[in-house]
Amino acid sequence: MKIDVTVAVTPTTLTVEIIEIDGNDDDICAQVCTLVRQELQHWRYGTFMTDAMQGLNLTLGQLQTQDRRSHVTAARQELMVRLDELGWSHTRIGDLLCRDRTTVIHGVSRGYARRQAAG
C-alpha cells in the first residue's frame, strides 16, 4: 500500500491533503487518522510550550544550555514549576531541559520558594 498525505494545523484550520493513494479504504482511513492525530499532538505541544514560556523572555534553547546566570536559572526554574503544576514528571521535564530528574526536583523546589518570597 502506498499513501502520501500532508496534514497542516493552525489555530483555526485543519488541512489534510491526500496526494497519492494505493490501498483499501480502511487502511487509508487508519493512516490518515494517525497522521492527523500526530499533527494535532505536535501543534498542541507547540502551543502549550508557547503558553508555558510566556513572560520568561528566553527561548527554550537558552533554557536548555548550561548557563548559570541568575536570570536564566530563575526562568528555567519557573518553567520547571509550570510544567510540574501541569503534572509533568520530573524525568520528562529533565528530558526537555537537558537536565537530570534530581536537578529538576531541586529546581522545582527553588522555583516554588522564589514564588513564595516574591509574594
Jmol script that loads the backbone (N, CA, C; Angstrom):
load data "model"
ATOM      1  N   MET A   1       0.839  -1.170   0.000  1.00  0.00           N
ATOM      2  CA  MET A   1       0.000   0.000   0.000  1.00  0.00           C
ATOM      3  C   MET A   1       0.888   1.239   0.000  1.00  0.00           C
ATOM      4  N   LYS A   2       0.486   2.243  -0.735  1.00  0.00           N
ATOM      5  CA  LYS A   2       1.215   3.497  -0.827  1.00  0.00           C
ATOM      6  C   LYS A   2       0.262   4.630  -0.520  1.00  0.00           C
ATOM      7  N   ILE A   3       0.714   5.552   0.345  1.00  0.00           N
ATOM      8  CA  ILE A   3      -0.115   6.707   0.676  1.00  0.00           C
ATOM      9  C   ILE A   3       0.805   7.901   0.910  1.00  0.00           C
ATOM     10  N   ASP A   4       0.435   9.028   0.400  1.00  0.00           N
ATOM     11  CA  ASP A   4       1.190  10.263   0.602  1.00  0.00           C
ATOM     12  C   ASP A   4       0.199  11.322   1.056  1.00  0.00           C
ATOM     13  N   VAL A   5       0.299  11.689   2.325  1.00  0.00           N
ATOM     14  CA  VAL A   5      -0.660  12.608   2.920  1.00  0.00           C
ATOM     15  C   VAL A   5       0.089  13.753   3.585  1.00  0.00           C
ATOM     16  N   THR A   6      -0.425  14.956   3.428  1.00  0.00           N
ATOM     17  CA  THR A   6       0.102  16.124   4.109  1.00  0.00           C
ATOM     18  C   THR A   6      -0.969  16.634   5.058  1.00  0.00           C
ATOM     19  N   VAL A   7      -0.579  16.874   6.305  1.00  0.00           N
ATOM     20  CA  VAL A   7      -1.518  17.396   7.304  1.00  0.00           C
ATOM     21  C   VAL A   7      -0.943  18.694   7.853  1.00  0.00           C
ATOM     22  N   ALA A   8      -1.754  19.729   7.921  1.00  0.00           N
ATOM     23  CA  ALA A   8      -1.331  21.012   8.478  1.00  0.00           C
ATOM     24  C   ALA A   8      -2.392  21.514   9.454  1.00  0.00           C
ATOM     25  N   VAL A   9      -1.933  22.026  10.598  1.00  0.00           N
ATOM     26  CA  VAL A   9      -2.851  22.515  11.624  1.00  0.00           C
ATOM     27  C   VAL A   9      -2.484  23.952  11.970  1.00  0.00           C
ATOM     28  N   THR A  10      -3.480  24.807  12.034  1.00  0.00           N
ATOM     29  CA  THR A  10      -3.326  26.167  12.542  1.00  0.00           C
ATOM     30  C   THR A  10      -4.402  26.360  13.604  1.00  0.00           C
ATOM     31  N   PRO A  11      -4.382  27.481  14.327  1.00  0.00           N
ATOM     32  CA  PRO A  11      -5.412  27.666  15.361  1.00  0.00           C
ATOM     33  C   PRO A  11      -6.846  27.590  14.834  1.00  0.00           C
ATOM     34  N   THR A  12      -7.045  27.859  13.541  1.00  0.00           N
ATOM     35  CA  THR A  12      -8.420  27.886  13.032  1.00  0.00           C
ATOM     36  C   THR A  12      -8.727  26.842  11.968  1.00  0.00           C
ATOM     37  N   THR A  13      -7.715  26.141  11.454  1.00  0.00           N
ATOM     38  CA  THR A  13      -7.978  25.182  10.375  1.00  0.00           C
ATOM     39  C   THR A  13      -7.188  23.897  10.530  1.00  0.00           C
ATOM     40  N   LEU A  14      -7.736  22.862   9.961  1.00  0.00           N
ATOM     41  CA  LEU A  14      -7.055  21.574   9.823  1.00  0.00           C
ATOM     42  C   LEU A  14      -7.128  21.216   8.349  1.00  0.00           C
ATOM     43  N   THR A  15      -5.977  21.089   7.714  1.00  0.00           N
ATOM     44  CA  THR A  15      -5.932  20.793   6.287  1.00  0.00           C
ATOM     45  C   THR A  15      -5.321  19.418   6.094  1.00  0.00           C
ATOM     46  N   VAL A  16      -6.009  18.558   5.358  1.00  0.00           N
ATOM     47  CA  VAL A  16      -5.496  17.238   5.009  1.00  0.00           C
ATOM     48  C   VAL A  16      -5.474  17.160   3.495  1.00  0.00           C
ATOM     49  N   GLU A  17      -4.286  16.968   2.955  1.00  0.00           N
ATOM     50  CA  GLU A  17      -4.141  16.855   1.506  1.00  0.00           C
ATOM     51  C   GLU A  17      -3.650  15.444   1.182  1.00  0.00           C
ATOM     52  N   ILE A  18      -4.460  14.702   0.466  1.00  0.00           N
ATOM     53  CA  ILE A  18      -4.101  13.345   0.068  1.00  0.00           C
ATOM     54  C   ILE A  18      -3.600  13.410  -1.366  1.00  0.00           C
ATOM     55  N   ILE A  19      -2.314  13.132  -1.539  1.00  0.00           N
ATOM     56  CA  ILE A  19      -1.680  13.298  -2.839  1.00  0.00           C
ATOM     57  C   ILE A  19      -1.753  12.022  -3.674  1.00  0.00           C
ATOM     58  N   GLU A  20      -1.425  10.913  -3.065  1.00  0.00           N
ATOM     59  CA  GLU A  20      -1.408   9.671  -3.821  1.00  0.00           C
ATOM     60  C   GLU A  20      -1.864   8.532  -2.921  1.00  0.00           C
ATOM     61  N   ILE A  21      -2.756   7.706  -3.427  1.00  0.00           N
ATOM     62  CA  ILE A  21      -3.314   6.611  -2.634  1.00  0.00           C
ATOM     63  C   ILE A  21      -3.276   5.325  -3.433  1.00  0.00           C
ATOM     64  N   ASP A  22      -2.872   4.282  -2.769  1.00  0.00           N
ATOM     65  CA  ASP A  22      -2.926   2.951  -3.363  1.00  0.00           C
ATOM     66  C   ASP A  22      -3.178   1.979  -2.226  1.00  0.00           C
ATOM     67  N   GLY A  23      -4.408   1.560  -2.046  1.00  0.00           N
ATOM     68  CA  GLY A  23      -4.743   0.648  -0.965  1.00  0.00           C
ATOM     69  C   GLY A  23      -6.231   0.646  -0.718  1.00  0.00           C
ATOM     70  N   ASN A  24      -6.652  -0.130   0.297  1.00  0.00           N
ATOM     71  CA  ASN A  24      -8.088  -0.186   0.571  1.00  0.00           C
ATOM     72  C   ASN A  24      -8.503   0.956   1.498  1.00  0.00           C
ATOM     73  N   ASP A  25      -9.775   1.262   1.501  1.00  0.00           N
ATOM     74  CA  ASP A  25     -10.294   2.413   2.228  1.00  0.00           C
ATOM     75  C   ASP A  25     -10.014   2.360   3.729  1.00  0.00           C
ATOM     76  N   ASP A  26     -10.134   1.180   4.345  1.00  0.00           N
ATOM     77  CA  ASP A  26      -9.917   1.069   5.788  1.00  0.00           C
ATOM     78  C   ASP A  26      -8.477   1.404   6.158  1.00  0.00           C
ATOM     79  N   ASP A  27      -7.521   0.889   5.396  1.00  0.00           N
ATOM     80  CA  ASP A  27      -6.110   1.176   5.658  1.00  0.00           C
ATOM     81  C   ASP A  27      -5.798   2.653   5.471  1.00  0.00           C
ATOM     82  N   ILE A  28      -6.356   3.225   4.426  1.00  0.00           N
ATOM     83  CA  ILE A  28      -6.129   4.645   4.139  1.00  0.00           C
ATOM     84  C   ILE A  28      -6.705   5.502   5.264  1.00  0.00           C
ATOM     85  N   CYS A  29      -7.914   5.191   5.675  1.00  0.00           N
ATOM     86  CA  CYS A  29      -8.565   5.940   6.743  1.00  0.00           C
ATOM     87  C   CYS A  29      -7.750   5.848   8.033  1.00  0.00           C
ATOM     88  N   ALA A  30      -7.283   4.683   8.381  1.00  0.00           N
ATOM     89  CA  ALA A  30      -6.486   4.490   9.595  1.00  0.00           C
ATOM     90  C   ALA A  30      -5.198   5.296   9.538  1.00  0.00           C
ATOM     91  N   GLN A  31      -4.532   5.286   8.384  1.00  0.00           N
ATOM     92  CA  GLN A  31      -3.287   6.037   8.260  1.00  0.00           C
ATOM     93  C   GLN A  31      -3.520   7.541   8.317  1.00  0.00           C
ATOM     94  N   VAL A  32      -4.557   8.012   7.657  1.00  0.00           N
ATOM     95  CA  VAL A  32      -4.864   9.444   7.690  1.00  0.00           C
ATOM     96  C   VAL A  32      -5.199   9.864   9.115  1.00  0.00           C
ATOM     97  N   CYS A  33      -5.995   9.067   9.807  1.00  0.00           N
ATOM     98  CA  CYS A  33      -6.342   9.381  11.203  1.00  0.00           C
ATOM     99  C   CYS A  33      -5.097   9.448  12.077  1.00  0.00           C
ATOM    100  N   THR A  34      -4.181   8.529  11.900  1.00  0.00           N
ATOM    101  CA  THR A  34      -2.930   8.522  12.657  1.00  0.00           C
ATOM    102  C   THR A  34      -2.126   9.787  12.375  1.00  0.00           C
ATOM    103  N   LEU A  35      -2.003  10.154  11.117  1.00  0.00           N
ATOM    104  CA  LEU A  35      -1.258  11.356  10.757  1.00  0.00           C
ATOM    105  C   LEU A  35      -1.903  12.621  11.325  1.00  0.00           C
ATOM    106  N   VAL A  36      -3.216  12.691  11.285  1.00  0.00           N
ATOM    107  CA  VAL A  36      -3.930  13.845  11.832  1.00  0.00           C
ATOM    108  C   VAL A  36      -3.703  13.918  13.339  1.00  0.00           C
ATOM    109  N   ARG A  37      -3.816  12.783  14.037  1.00  0.00           N
ATOM    110  CA  ARG A  37      -3.585  12.737  15.480  1.00  0.00           C
ATOM    111  C   ARG A  37      -2.182  13.222  15.831  1.00  0.00           C
ATOM    112  N   GLN A  38      -1.181  12.738  15.087  1.00  0.00           N
ATOM    113  CA  GLN A  38       0.206  13.139  15.342  1.00  0.00           C
ATOM    114  C   GLN A  38       0.394  14.638  15.137  1.00  0.00           C
ATOM    115  N   GLU A  39      -0.180  15.169  14.071  1.00  0.00           N
ATOM    116  CA  GLU A  39      -0.028  16.596  13.788  1.00  0.00           C
ATOM    117  C   GLU A  39      -0.728  17.446  14.841  1.00  0.00           C
ATOM    118  N   LEU A  40      -1.907  17.032  15.268  1.00  0.00           N
ATOM    119  CA  LEU A  40      -2.614  17.763  16.324  1.00  0.00           C
ATOM    120  C   LEU A  40      -1.825  17.748  17.624  1.00  0.00           C
ATOM    121  N   GLN A  41      -1.255  16.595  17.947  1.00  0.00           N
ATOM    122  CA  GLN A  41      -0.449  16.483  19.159  1.00  0.00           C
ATOM    123  C   GLN A  41       0.775  17.401  19.072  1.00  0.00           C
ATOM    124  N   HIS A  42       1.423  17.420  17.921  1.00  0.00           N
ATOM    125  CA  HIS A  42       2.580  18.289  17.725  1.00  0.00           C
ATOM    126  C   HIS A  42       2.166  19.758  17.842  1.00  0.00           C
ATOM    127  N   TRP A  43       1.041  20.127  17.239  1.00  0.00           N
ATOM    128  CA  TRP A  43       0.571  21.506  17.298  1.00  0.00           C
ATOM    129  C   TRP A  43       0.221  21.901  18.729  1.00  0.00           C
ATOM    130  N   ARG A  44      -0.489  21.019  19.434  1.00  0.00           N
ATOM    131  CA  ARG A  44      -0.851  21.317  20.824  1.00  0.00           C
ATOM    132  C   ARG A  44       0.394  21.503  21.676  1.00  0.00           C
ATOM    133  N   TYR A  45       1.410  20.634  21.458  1.00  0.00           N
ATOM    134  CA  TYR A  45       2.645  20.739  22.222  1.00  0.00           C
ATOM    135  C   TYR A  45       3.302  22.088  21.956  1.00  0.00           C
ATOM    136  N   GLY A  46       3.361  22.496  20.692  1.00  0.00           N
ATOM    137  CA  GLY A  46       3.953  23.784  20.347  1.00  0.00           C
ATOM    138  C   GLY A  46       3.196  24.942  20.964  1.00  0.00           C
ATOM    139  N   THR A  47       1.878  24.899  20.907  1.00  0.00           N
ATOM    140  CA  THR A  47       1.044  25.938  21.505  1.00  0.00           C
ATOM    141  C   THR A  47       1.215  25.947  23.011  1.00  0.00           C
ATOM    142  N   PHE A  48       1.241  24.753  23.597  1.00  0.00           N
ATOM    143  CA  PHE A  48       1.423  24.631  25.038  1.00  0.00           C
ATOM    144  C   PHE A  48       2.759  25.232  25.465  1.00  0.00           C
ATOM    145  N   MET A  49       3.823  24.919  24.729  1.00  0.00           N
ATOM    146  CA  MET A  49       5.138  25.440  25.091  1.00  0.00           C
ATOM    147  C   MET A  49       5.176  26.955  24.945  1.00  0.00           C
ATOM    148  N   THR A  50       4.497  27.487  23.950  1.00  0.00           N
ATOM    149  CA  THR A  50       4.433  28.943  23.790  1.00  0.00           C
ATOM    150  C   THR A  50       3.767  29.561  25.021  1.00  0.00           C
ATOM    151  N   ASP A  51       2.686  28.941  25.481  1.00  0.00           N
ATOM    152  CA  ASP A  51       1.996  29.432  26.680  1.00  0.00           C
ATOM    153  C   ASP A  51       2.874  29.289  27.924  1.00  0.00           C
ATOM    154  N   ALA A  52       3.531  28.151  28.070  1.00  0.00           N
ATOM    155  CA  ALA A  52       4.368  27.897  29.242  1.00  0.00           C
ATOM    156  C   ALA A  52       5.568  28.841  29.289  1.00  0.00           C
ATOM    157  N   MET A  53       6.062  29.223  28.124  1.00  0.00           N
ATOM    158  CA  MET A  53       7.243  30.083  28.047  1.00  0.00           C
ATOM    159  C   MET A  53       6.886  31.567  28.178  1.00  0.00           C
ATOM    160  N   GLN A  54       5.594  31.883  28.174  1.00  0.00           N
ATOM    161  CA  GLN A  54       5.130  33.273  28.218  1.00  0.00           C
ATOM    162  C   GLN A  54       5.760  34.031  29.386  1.00  0.00           C
ATOM    163  N   GLY A  55       6.343  35.162  29.086  1.00  0.00           N
ATOM    164  CA  GLY A  55       6.891  36.033  30.117  1.00  0.00           C
ATOM    165  C   GLY A  55       8.280  35.671  30.601  1.00  0.00           C
ATOM    166  N   LEU A  56       8.850  34.580  30.116  1.00  0.00           N
ATOM    167  CA  LEU A  56      10.186  34.188  30.579  1.00  0.00           C
ATOM    168  C   LEU A  56      11.289  34.956  29.850  1.00  0.00           C
ATOM    169  N   ASN A  57      10.967  35.499  28.679  1.00  0.00           N
ATOM    170  CA  ASN A  57      11.891  36.320  27.896  1.00  0.00           C
ATOM    171  C   ASN A  57      13.168  35.589  27.477  1.00  0.00           C
ATOM    172  N   LEU A  58      13.117  34.293  27.406  1.00  0.00           N
ATOM    173  CA  LEU A  58      14.222  33.468  26.914  1.00  0.00           C
ATOM    174  C   LEU A  58      13.640  32.380  26.026  1.00  0.00           C
ATOM    175  N   THR A  59      14.436  31.852  25.131  1.00  0.00           N
ATOM    176  CA  THR A  59      13.976  30.749  24.290  1.00  0.00           C
ATOM    177  C   THR A  59      14.195  29.434  25.009  1.00  0.00           C
ATOM    178  N   LEU A  60      13.524  28.406  24.527  1.00  0.00           N
ATOM    179  CA  LEU A  60      13.736  27.074  25.093  1.00  0.00           C
ATOM    180  C   LEU A  60      15.196  26.675  24.923  1.00  0.00           C
ATOM    181  N   GLY A  61      15.783  27.007  23.786  1.00  0.00           N
ATOM    182  CA  GLY A  61      17.194  26.702  23.556  1.00  0.00           C
ATOM    183  C   GLY A  61      18.098  27.327  24.605  1.00  0.00           C
ATOM    184  N   GLN A  62      17.800  28.557  25.002  1.00  0.00           N
ATOM    185  CA  GLN A  62      18.596  29.213  26.037  1.00  0.00           C
ATOM    186  C   GLN A  62      18.426  28.525  27.389  1.00  0.00           C
ATOM    187  N   LEU A  63      17.227  28.027  27.660  1.00  0.00           N
ATOM    188  CA  LEU A  63      16.982  27.347  28.931  1.00  0.00           C
ATOM    189  C   LEU A  63      17.602  25.952  28.962  1.00  0.00           C
ATOM    190  N   GLN A  64      17.890  25.398  27.805  1.00  0.00           N
ATOM    191  CA  GLN A  64      18.487  24.065  27.726  1.00  0.00           C
ATOM    192  C   GLN A  64      20.008  24.102  27.869  1.00  0.00           C
ATOM    193  N   THR A  65      20.605  25.285  27.854  1.00  0.00           N
ATOM    194  CA  THR A  65      22.066  25.395  27.966  1.00  0.00           C
ATOM    195  C   THR A  65      22.509  25.203  29.411  1.00  0.00           C
ATOM    196  N   GLN A  66      23.804  25.223  29.609  1.00  0.00           N
ATOM    197  CA  GLN A  66      24.369  25.107  30.959  1.00  0.00           C
ATOM    198  C   GLN A  66      24.550  26.473  31.619  1.00  0.00           C
ATOM    199  N   ASP A  67      24.003  27.516  31.019  1.00  0.00           N
ATOM    200  CA  ASP A  67      24.125  28.883  31.526  1.00  0.00           C
ATOM    201  C   ASP A  67      23.598  28.949  32.957  1.00  0.00           C
ATOM    202  N   ARG A  68      24.426  29.479  33.878  1.00  0.00           N
ATOM    203  CA  ARG A  68      24.034  29.550  35.283  1.00  0.00           C
ATOM    204  C   ARG A  68      23.808  30.968  35.776  1.00  0.00           C
ATOM    205  N   ARG A  69      23.735  31.912  34.839  1.00  0.00           N
ATOM    206  CA  ARG A  69      23.439  33.281  35.271  1.00  0.00           C
ATOM    207  C   ARG A  69      22.055  33.308  35.929  1.00  0.00           C
ATOM    208  N   SER A  70      21.895  34.182  36.892  1.00  0.00           N
ATOM    209  CA  SER A  70      20.691  34.153  37.731  1.00  0.00           C
ATOM    210  C   SER A  70      19.393  34.323  36.953  1.00  0.00           C
ATOM    211  N   HIS A  71      19.361  35.195  35.943  1.00  0.00           N
ATOM    212  CA  HIS A  71      18.105  35.392  35.205  1.00  0.00           C
ATOM    213  C   HIS A  71      17.745  34.153  34.381  1.00  0.00           C
ATOM    214  N   VAL A  72      18.747  33.429  33.895  1.00  0.00           N
ATOM    215  CA  VAL A  72      18.492  32.199  33.137  1.00  0.00           C
ATOM    216  C   VAL A  72      18.041  31.093  34.088  1.00  0.00           C
ATOM    217  N   THR A  73      18.726  30.973  35.214  1.00  0.00           N
ATOM    218  CA  THR A  73      18.376  29.955  36.211  1.00  0.00           C
ATOM    219  C   THR A  73      16.958  30.186  36.740  1.00  0.00           C
ATOM    220  N   ALA A  74      16.619  31.442  37.031  1.00  0.00           N
ATOM    221  CA  ALA A  74      15.277  31.750  37.545  1.00  0.00           C
ATOM    222  C   ALA A  74      14.206  31.402  36.511  1.00  0.00           C
ATOM    223  N   ALA A  75      14.451  31.729  35.245  1.00  0.00           N
ATOM    224  CA  ALA A  75      13.486  31.405  34.185  1.00  0.00           C
ATOM    225  C   ALA A  75      13.357  29.897  34.010  1.00  0.00           C
ATOM    226  N   ARG A  76      14.477  29.194  34.055  1.00  0.00           N
ATOM    227  CA  ARG A  76      14.460  27.731  33.912  1.00  0.00           C
ATOM    228  C   ARG A  76      13.669  27.109  35.053  1.00  0.00           C
ATOM    229  N   GLN A  77      13.894  27.585  36.274  1.00  0.00           N
ATOM    230  CA  GLN A  77      13.180  27.037  37.430  1.00  0.00           C
ATOM    231  C   GLN A  77      11.690  27.373  37.378  1.00  0.00           C
ATOM    232  N   GLU A  78      11.346  28.548  36.873  1.00  0.00           N
ATOM    233  CA  GLU A  78       9.933  28.908  36.722  1.00  0.00           C
ATOM    234  C   GLU A  78       9.255  27.980  35.715  1.00  0.00           C
ATOM    235  N   LEU A  79       9.934  27.682  34.613  1.00  0.00           N
ATOM    236  CA  LEU A  79       9.367  26.744  33.643  1.00  0.00           C
ATOM    237  C   LEU A  79       9.208  25.363  34.268  1.00  0.00           C
ATOM    238  N   MET A  80      10.172  24.941  35.077  1.00  0.00           N
ATOM    239  CA  MET A  80      10.067  23.651  35.773  1.00  0.00           C
ATOM    240  C   MET A  80       8.820  23.626  36.658  1.00  0.00           C
ATOM    241  N   VAL A  81       8.576  24.711  37.377  1.00  0.00           N
ATOM    242  CA  VAL A  81       7.399  24.806  38.246  1.00  0.00           C
ATOM    243  C   VAL A  81       6.117  24.725  37.426  1.00  0.00           C
ATOM    244  N   ARG A  82       6.060  25.484  36.329  1.00  0.00           N
ATOM    245  CA  ARG A  82       4.860  25.478  35.479  1.00  0.00           C
ATOM    246  C   ARG A  82       4.572  24.080  34.946  1.00  0.00           C
ATOM    247  N   LEU A  83       5.607  23.381  34.501  1.00  0.00           N
ATOM    248  CA  LEU A  83       5.414  22.026  33.970  1.00  0.00           C
ATOM    249  C   LEU A  83       5.049  21.056  35.082  1.00  0.00           C
ATOM    250  N   ASP A  84       5.636  21.245  36.266  1.00  0.00           N
ATOM    251  CA  ASP A  84       5.301  20.417  37.429  1.00  0.00           C
ATOM    252  C   ASP A  84       3.829  20.600  37.795  1.00  0.00           C
ATOM    253  N   GLU A  85       3.349  21.832  37.751  1.00  0.00           N
ATOM    254  CA  GLU A  85       1.944  22.112  38.065  1.00  0.00           C
ATOM    255  C   GLU A  85       0.999  21.460  37.058  1.00  0.00           C
ATOM    256  N   LEU A  86       1.488  21.246  35.844  1.00  0.00           N
ATOM    257  CA  LEU A  86       0.670  20.600  34.821  1.00  0.00           C
ATOM    258  C   LEU A  86       0.756  19.075  34.869  1.00  0.00           C
ATOM    259  N   GLY A  87       1.508  18.568  35.834  1.00  0.00           N
ATOM    260  CA  GLY A  87       1.567  17.125  36.028  1.00  0.00           C
ATOM    261  C   GLY A  87       2.684  16.413  35.274  1.00  0.00           C
ATOM    262  N   TRP A  88       3.603  17.161  34.687  1.00  0.00           N
ATOM    263  CA  TRP A  88       4.720  16.517  34.007  1.00  0.00           C
ATOM    264  C   TRP A  88       5.606  15.833  35.041  1.00  0.00           C
ATOM    265  N   SER A  89       6.144  14.686  34.690  1.00  0.00           N
ATOM    266  CA  SER A  89       7.080  14.003  35.584  1.00  0.00           C
ATOM    267  C   SER A  89       8.404  14.756  35.584  1.00  0.00           C
ATOM    268  N   HIS A  90       9.160  14.585  36.659  1.00  0.00           N
ATOM    269  CA  HIS A  90      10.469  15.235  36.744  1.00  0.00           C
ATOM    270  C   HIS A  90      11.408  14.711  35.655  1.00  0.00           C
ATOM    271  N   THR A  91      11.265  13.461  35.301  1.00  0.00           N
ATOM    272  CA  THR A  91      12.081  12.899  34.226  1.00  0.00           C
ATOM    273  C   THR A  91      11.746  13.566  32.896  1.00  0.00           C
ATOM    274  N   ARG A  92      10.463  13.753  32.622  1.00  0.00           N
ATOM    275  CA  ARG A  92      10.051  14.381  31.360  1.00  0.00           C
ATOM    276  C   ARG A  92      10.518  15.838  31.287  1.00  0.00           C
ATOM    277  N   ILE A  93      10.396  16.565  32.390  1.00  0.00           N
ATOM    278  CA  ILE A  93      10.883  17.945  32.435  1.00  0.00           C
ATOM    279  C   ILE A  93      12.387  17.965  32.202  1.00  0.00           C
ATOM    280  N   GLY A  94      13.084  17.041  32.853  1.00  0.00           N
ATOM    281  CA  GLY A  94      14.537  16.953  32.687  1.00  0.00           C
ATOM    282  C   GLY A  94      14.928  16.664  31.249  1.00  0.00           C
ATOM    283  N   ASP A  95      14.194  15.784  30.602  1.00  0.00           N
ATOM    284  CA  ASP A  95      14.464  15.478  29.193  1.00  0.00           C
ATOM    285  C   ASP A  95      14.306  16.725  28.332  1.00  0.00           C
ATOM    286  N   LEU A  96      13.255  17.511  28.601  1.00  0.00           N
ATOM    287  CA  LEU A  96      13.011  18.722  27.833  1.00  0.00           C
ATOM    288  C   LEU A  96      14.123  19.747  28.034  1.00  0.00           C
ATOM    289  N   LEU A  97      14.582  19.886  29.264  1.00  0.00           N
ATOM    290  CA  LEU A  97      15.553  20.932  29.600  1.00  0.00           C
ATOM    291  C   LEU A  97      16.991  20.426  29.660  1.00  0.00           C
ATOM    292  N   CYS A  98      17.210  19.189  29.233  1.00  0.00           N
ATOM    293  CA  CYS A  98      18.567  18.612  29.233  1.00  0.00           C
ATOM    294  C   CYS A  98      19.148  18.588  30.645  1.00  0.00           C
ATOM    295  N   ARG A  99      18.344  18.133  31.575  1.00  0.00           N
ATOM    296  CA  ARG A  99      18.750  18.054  32.975  1.00  0.00           C
ATOM    297  C   ARG A  99      18.367  16.688  33.535  1.00  0.00           C
ATOM    298  N   ASP A 100      19.037  16.314  34.616  1.00  0.00           N
ATOM    299  CA  ASP A 100      18.714  15.092  35.349  1.00  0.00           C
ATOM    300  C   ASP A 100      17.457  15.339  36.183  1.00  0.00           C
ATOM    301  N   ARG A 101      16.697  14.285  36.467  1.00  0.00           N
ATOM    302  CA  ARG A 101      15.455  14.445  37.230  1.00  0.00           C
ATOM    303  C   ARG A 101      15.712  15.012  38.623  1.00  0.00           C
ATOM    304  N   THR A 102      16.870  14.689  39.226  1.00  0.00           N
ATOM    305  CA  THR A 102      17.167  15.225  40.559  1.00  0.00           C
ATOM    306  C   THR A 102      17.438  16.727  40.496  1.00  0.00           C
ATOM    307  N   THR A 103      18.004  17.181  39.394  1.00  0.00           N
ATOM    308  CA  THR A 103      18.195  18.618  39.190  1.00  0.00           C
ATOM    309  C   THR A 103      16.838  19.298  39.060  1.00  0.00           C
ATOM    310  N   VAL A 104      15.911  18.633  38.405  1.00  0.00           N
ATOM    311  CA  VAL A 104      14.554  19.175  38.258  1.00  0.00           C
ATOM    312  C   VAL A 104      13.875  19.252  39.621  1.00  0.00           C
ATOM    313  N   ILE A 105      14.015  18.225  40.434  1.00  0.00           N
ATOM    314  CA  ILE A 105      13.417  18.243  41.780  1.00  0.00           C
ATOM    315  C   ILE A 105      13.929  19.462  42.547  1.00  0.00           C
ATOM    316  N   HIS A 106      15.231  19.702  42.485  1.00  0.00           N
ATOM    317  CA  HIS A 106      15.821  20.858  43.158  1.00  0.00           C
ATOM    318  C   HIS A 106      15.301  22.166  42.536  1.00  0.00           C
ATOM    319  N   GLY A 107      15.236  22.212  41.211  1.00  0.00           N
ATOM    320  CA  GLY A 107      14.775  23.413  40.516  1.00  0.00           C
ATOM    321  C   GLY A 107      13.327  23.742  40.833  1.00  0.00           C
ATOM    322  N   VAL A 108      12.482  22.724  40.904  1.00  0.00           N
ATOM    323  CA  VAL A 108      11.069  22.939  41.253  1.00  0.00           C
ATOM    324  C   VAL A 108      10.976  23.499  42.668  1.00  0.00           C
ATOM    325  N   SER A 109      11.739  22.929  43.577  1.00  0.00           N
ATOM    326  CA  SER A 109      11.742  23.396  44.961  1.00  0.00           C
ATOM    327  C   SER A 109      12.190  24.854  45.044  1.00  0.00           C
ATOM    328  N   ARG A 110      13.256  25.190  44.346  1.00  0.00           N
ATOM    329  CA  ARG A 110      13.759  26.568  44.332  1.00  0.00           C
ATOM    330  C   ARG A 110      12.752  27.509  43.658  1.00  0.00           C
ATOM    331  N   GLY A 111      12.110  27.038  42.607  1.00  0.00           N
ATOM    332  CA  GLY A 111      11.124  27.849  41.900  1.00  0.00           C
ATOM    333  C   GLY A 111       9.937  28.196  42.770  1.00  0.00           C
ATOM    334  N   TYR A 112       9.426  27.196  43.518  1.00  0.00           N
ATOM    335  CA  TYR A 112       8.313  27.464  44.430  1.00  0.00           C
ATOM    336  C   TYR A 112       8.753  28.407  45.540  1.00  0.00           C
ATOM    337  N   ALA A 113       9.973  28.231  46.050  1.00  0.00           N
ATOM    338  CA  ALA A 113      10.486  29.119  47.106  1.00  0.00           C
ATOM    339  C   ALA A 113      10.610  30.549  46.582  1.00  0.00           C
ATOM    340  N   ARG A 114      11.069  30.699  45.343  1.00  0.00           N
ATOM    341  CA  ARG A 114      11.196  32.029  44.753  1.00  0.00           C
ATOM    342  C   ARG A 114       9.817  32.681  44.611  1.00  0.00           C
ATOM    343  N   ARG A 115       8.810  31.891  44.231  1.00  0.00           N
ATOM    344  CA  ARG A 115       7.449  32.435  44.115  1.00  0.00           C
ATOM    345  C   ARG A 115       6.932  32.914  45.471  1.00  0.00           C
ATOM    346  N   GLN A 116       7.165  32.091  46.508  1.00  0.00           N
ATOM    347  CA  GLN A 116       6.689  32.467  47.840  1.00  0.00           C
ATOM    348  C   GLN A 116       7.379  33.730  48.329  1.00  0.00           C
ATOM    349  N   ALA A 117       8.666  33.834  48.070  1.00  0.00           N
ATOM    350  CA  ALA A 117       9.420  35.010  48.518  1.00  0.00           C
ATOM    351  C   ALA A 117       8.947  36.275  47.801  1.00  0.00           C
ATOM    352  N   ALA A 118       8.510  36.111  46.552  1.00  0.00           N
ATOM    353  CA  ALA A 118       8.033  37.251  45.773  1.00  0.00           C
ATOM    354  C   ALA A 118       6.646  37.714  46.221  1.00  0.00           C
ATOM    355  N   GLY A 119       5.989  36.854  46.956  1.00  0.00           N
ATOM    356  CA  GLY A 119       4.692  37.251  47.485  1.00  0.00           C
ATOM    357  C   GLY A 119       3.584  36.687  46.740  1.00  0.00           C
TER     358      GLY A 119
END
end "model"
wireframe off; spacefill off
backbone 0.3
color backbone group
